[in-house]
């Protein structure tokens, strides 16, 4: 819970360097393979949406459980 946000901030700081790298090129002698198709953008993939929704669902369930527990004690 402490290290993950720090890692995200470090990755955001370094993202600019990676984003500015030139596109991959074939070797000068013509050997090698062309770069693969990167596919759909990350947020257009269904697994990403599910992965984002799970933490929100867990927080919502905890809040509902806490609210119901508080109501039953009153």
Legacy VTK file of the C-alpha trace (Angstrom):
# vtk DataFile Version 3.0
C-alpha trace
ASCII
DATASET POLYDATA
POINTS 74 float
0.000 0.000 0.000
2.964 2.299 0.466
5.313 1.157 -2.273
2.726 0.911 -5.087
1.879 4.647 -5.251
5.579 5.537 -5.087
6.292 3.130 -7.945
3.468 4.655 -9.997
4.901 8.141 -9.494
8.378 6.968 -10.508
6.942 5.285 -13.612
5.030 8.448 -14.542
8.220 10.469 -14.259
10.097 8.059 -16.525
7.278 7.577 -19.018
8.298 10.653 -21.002
11.708 9.191 -21.738
10.220 5.974 -23.040
7.500 7.735 -25.027
10.127 9.794 -26.869
12.108 6.780 -28.056
12.165 6.359 -31.837
10.196 3.539 -33.449
11.969 0.209 -33.699
13.896 -0.236 -36.914
15.160 -3.293 -38.759
18.856 -4.079 -38.476
21.062 -2.280 -41.042
21.821 -5.568 -42.796
18.076 -6.243 -43.275
17.954 -9.113 -40.829
15.404 -9.301 -38.082
11.657 -9.063 -37.987
9.386 -6.078 -38.329
7.802 -4.840 -35.090
4.619 -6.605 -34.007
1.242 -4.896 -34.118
0.673 -3.362 -30.667
-3.027 -4.257 -30.745
-5.875 -2.305 -29.187
-5.124 0.552 -26.819
-4.991 -0.591 -23.215
-8.241 1.058 -22.130
-10.090 -0.505 -25.095
-9.405 -4.034 -23.812
-12.118 -5.715 -21.704
-9.657 -7.118 -19.149
-8.485 -3.628 -18.272
-11.996 -2.392 -17.566
-12.660 -5.407 -15.339
-9.359 -4.866 -13.550
-10.258 -1.238 -12.896
-13.763 -2.072 -11.664
-12.723 -4.743 -9.136
-11.106 -2.348 -6.601
-14.088 0.008 -6.878
-16.463 -2.905 -6.250
-14.459 -4.009 -3.203
-14.506 -0.491 -1.736
-18.257 -0.227 -2.393
-18.882 -3.569 -0.668
-16.838 -2.523 2.364
-18.747 0.773 2.598
-22.109 -0.988 2.305
-21.097 -3.545 4.942
-19.910 -0.785 7.288
-23.123 1.173 6.778
-25.316 -1.867 7.415
-23.272 -2.772 10.487
-23.646 0.771 11.873
-27.391 0.730 11.201
-27.888 -2.597 12.950
-26.043 -1.370 16.068
-28.210 1.736 16.360
LINES 1 75
74 0 1 2 3 4 5 6 7 8 9 10 11 12 13 14 15 16 17 18 19 20 21 22 23 24 25 26 27 28 29 30 31 32 33 34 35 36 37 38 39 40 41 42 43 44 45 46 47 48 49 50 51 52 53 54 55 56 57 58 59 60 61 62 63 64 65 66 67 68 69 70 71 72 73
